[in-house]
Amino acid sequence: MDYGTWPRLFVVDVEGNGGQPPDLVEVAAIPVVNGSPVPSFARSTLLRPPNPITPFATRVHHITNRDVAAAPTWEQAGPQVHADLEGVWICAHAAHVDYGVLLRHMPHWKPAGVIDTLRLARATYPKAGRYSLDALIELTAIDLASVPGQRHRAAYDAHATALLLIALAGHYDTWDALLAAAVPPGMPGAPQPANPECEEPTLW
């Protein structure tokens, strides 16, 4: 895999307030350049949701209502997030969740494409059995010792997912081969099926 051929790509992760549908309480995005995440250019933003964070959500990501009391609202921080992610490729683990939440908050957002490391891992390791982020980090022997923060916080999970993406991408020869395995059908960037009308005509 020639990582230098990759277009602009950010690995993203979001944390919610536990509502249905969830309000955002944290968004992180870390760029991947030449096969490596670039923490110095990562963005991570706490957000004050319109509805309180539920106790269940706090138990997962440890973000409390007190933590976000002085944080900006989505209306204040959202335009910068939109600007950062407009027209670029994004990647996430179980990407339909992060993409869906972001799209609900940014209905006019148009990323170049969406890579799902969960889908990619299933294609790469069809017999793995478990495909959680933690299980795949263990399977691929990725060292997270230098990743700042803690699990289930957006910046940490985005960085860990970026390292997983790079490890999985090493099993594919080209960017197009990676996309064929990693982009869920119907999502931006999904390879288009061949158009039967373009095929050579037959006598029948």
C-alpha positions as CSV (number, residue, x, y, z in Angstrom):
1,M,0.0,0.0,0.0
2,D,1.3,3.4,-1.0
3,Y,-0.1,5.7,1.7
4,G,1.1,8.7,-0.2
5,T,-1.7,8.1,-2.7
6,W,-4.4,8.6,-0.1
7,P,-6.6,11.7,-0.3
8,R,-7.2,14.0,2.7
9,L,-8.6,11.7,5.5
10,F,-9.6,12.3,9.1
11,V,-10.5,9.6,11.6
12,V,-13.4,10.8,13.7
13,D,-15.1,9.8,16.9
14,V,-18.1,11.2,18.7
15,E,-19.5,10.9,22.1
16,G,-23.2,11.5,22.9
17,N,-25.4,12.5,25.8
18,G,-27.2,9.2,25.9
19,G,-30.4,10.6,24.3
20,Q,-32.3,9.0,21.4
21,P,-31.3,10.5,19.1
22,P,-28.1,11.6,20.8
23,D,-26.9,15.1,21.2
24,L,-23.1,15.5,20.8
25,V,-21.0,16.1,23.8
26,E,-17.6,15.5,22.2
27,V,-16.2,15.4,18.7
28,A,-12.6,14.5,17.7
29,A,-10.9,14.3,14.3
30,I,-7.3,13.3,13.7
31,P,-5.7,13.5,10.2
32,V,-3.8,10.6,8.7
33,V,-0.9,11.6,6.5
34,N,1.5,9.3,4.7
35,G,0.3,6.3,6.8
36,S,0.5,7.9,10.2
37,P,-1.9,9.8,12.4
38,V,-0.8,13.4,13.1
39,P,-1.8,14.3,16.7
40,S,-0.5,17.8,16.5
41,F,-3.2,18.6,13.9
42,A,-6.0,16.7,15.7
43,R,-9.1,18.6,16.9
44,S,-11.1,17.6,20.0
45,T,-14.0,19.6,21.2
46,L,-16.3,19.2,24.2
47,L,-19.8,20.4,23.6
48,R,-22.7,21.5,25.9
49,P,-25.7,19.5,24.7
50,P,-29.2,21.0,24.8
51,N,-30.3,18.1,27.0
52,P,-28.4,16.7,30.1
53,I,-25.9,13.8,29.8
54,T,-27.6,10.7,31.1
55,P,-25.9,8.7,34.0
56,F,-25.5,5.7,31.6
57,A,-23.6,7.8,29.1
58,T,-21.4,9.3,31.8
59,R,-20.5,5.7,33.0
60,V,-19.3,5.0,29.5
61,H,-17.3,8.1,28.6
62,H,-16.9,9.7,32.0
63,I,-18.0,13.1,30.7
64,T,-20.3,14.8,33.2
65,N,-22.7,17.7,32.9
66,R,-20.3,19.7,35.0
67,D,-17.5,19.0,32.5
68,V,-19.5,20.6,29.7
69,A,-21.1,23.4,31.7
70,A,-18.8,26.0,30.1
71,A,-18.3,24.2,26.8
72,P,-19.6,25.8,23.6
73,T,-22.9,24.6,22.1
74,W,-23.1,22.9,18.8
75,E,-24.4,26.2,17.3
76,Q,-21.1,27.8,18.4
77,A,-18.7,25.0,17.5
78,G,-20.4,23.2,14.7
79,P,-19.4,25.6,11.8
80,Q,-15.7,24.8,12.5
81,V,-16.4,21.1,12.6
82,H,-18.2,21.3,9.3
83,A,-15.4,23.3,7.8
84,D,-12.8,20.7,8.9
85,L,-14.7,17.7,7.6
86,E,-16.3,19.1,4.4
87,G,-15.1,17.4,1.3
88,V,-12.6,15.1,3.0
89,W,-12.7,11.3,3.6
90,I,-13.6,10.3,7.1
91,C,-13.1,7.0,8.9
92,A,-14.6,5.6,12.0
93,H,-15.2,2.3,13.7
94,A,-18.9,1.3,13.1
95,A,-18.9,4.3,10.9
96,H,-22.7,4.4,10.4
97,V,-23.0,5.6,14.0
98,D,-20.6,8.5,13.8
99,Y,-21.6,9.4,10.3
100,G,-25.3,9.4,11.2
101,V,-24.9,11.6,14.2
102,L,-22.7,14.1,12.4
103,L,-25.0,14.2,9.4
104,R,-28.0,14.9,11.7
105,H,-26.1,17.8,13.1
106,M,-24.8,18.9,9.7
107,P,-27.5,18.1,7.2
108,H,-25.7,19.8,4.3
109,W,-22.3,18.2,5.0
110,K,-20.8,16.3,2.1
111,P,-17.7,14.2,2.9
112,A,-15.8,12.7,0.1
113,G,-16.4,9.3,1.5
114,V,-16.8,7.1,4.6
115,I,-14.4,4.3,5.6
116,D,-15.6,1.8,8.3
117,T,-12.8,0.0,10.1
118,L,-15.4,-2.5,11.4
119,R,-16.4,-3.5,7.9
120,L,-12.7,-3.5,6.8
121,A,-11.7,-5.7,9.7
122,R,-14.4,-8.2,8.9
123,A,-13.1,-8.4,5.3
124,T,-9.5,-8.6,6.5
125,Y,-10.0,-11.1,9.3
126,P,-13.2,-13.1,8.5
127,K,-12.5,-15.6,11.3
128,A,-11.7,-13.1,14.0
129,G,-14.9,-13.7,15.9
130,R,-14.9,-10.4,17.8
131,Y,-14.7,-7.0,16.0
132,S,-14.9,-4.5,18.8
133,L,-12.2,-1.8,18.7
134,D,-10.6,-3.3,21.8
135,A,-10.6,-6.8,20.3
136,L,-9.1,-5.6,17.1
137,I,-6.4,-3.6,18.8
138,E,-5.4,-6.8,20.7
139,L,-5.6,-8.9,17.5
140,T,-3.3,-6.5,15.6
141,A,-1.0,-6.0,18.5
142,I,-1.2,-2.2,18.2
143,D,0.6,-0.3,21.0
144,L,-1.5,2.4,22.5
145,A,0.9,3.4,25.3
146,S,1.7,6.7,23.6
147,V,-1.9,7.6,22.9
148,P,-3.0,10.4,25.3
149,G,-6.3,10.2,27.1
150,Q,-8.5,7.3,27.9
151,R,-10.7,4.8,26.2
152,H,-14.2,6.0,25.3
153,R,-13.1,9.6,25.0
154,A,-13.3,10.9,21.4
155,A,-9.7,11.9,20.9
156,Y,-8.3,8.6,22.3
157,D,-10.7,6.5,20.3
158,A,-10.1,8.4,17.1
159,H,-6.3,8.0,17.5
160,A,-6.7,4.2,18.2
161,T,-9.0,3.8,15.2
162,A,-6.5,5.6,13.0
163,L,-3.8,3.2,14.1
164,L,-6.2,0.3,13.4
165,L,-7.0,1.7,9.9
166,I,-3.3,1.8,9.1
167,A,-2.7,-1.7,10.3
168,L,-5.6,-3.1,8.3
169,A,-4.7,-1.0,5.2
170,G,-1.4,-2.9,5.0
171,H,-3.3,-5.9,3.8
172,Y,-4.4,-4.2,0.6
173,D,-2.3,-3.2,-2.4
174,T,-4.1,0.0,-3.5
175,W,-6.5,2.7,-2.2
176,D,-9.2,1.4,-4.5
177,A,-8.8,-2.2,-3.1
178,L,-9.1,-0.7,0.4
179,L,-12.3,1.2,-0.5
180,A,-13.9,-1.9,-2.0
181,A,-13.6,-3.6,1.4
182,A,-14.1,-0.7,3.7
183,V,-16.9,1.6,2.4
184,P,-20.4,0.4,3.4
185,P,-22.9,0.3,0.5
186,G,-24.9,3.4,0.1
187,M,-22.4,5.6,1.9
188,P,-20.4,8.4,0.3
189,G,-17.4,7.0,-1.6
190,A,-18.9,3.5,-2.1
191,P,-17.6,1.9,-5.3
192,Q,-20.3,2.1,-7.9
193,P,-21.6,-1.1,-9.5
194,A,-20.8,-1.6,-13.2
195,N,-23.4,-0.1,-15.5
196,P,-24.9,-2.9,-17.6
197,E,-25.6,-0.3,-20.4
198,C,-21.9,0.2,-20.7
199,E,-21.1,-3.4,-21.4
200,E,-20.3,-4.7,-24.9
201,P,-23.6,-5.6,-26.7
202,T,-24.3,-9.2,-27.5
203,L,-26.2,-10.9,-30.2
204,W,-28.9,-11.8,-27.6
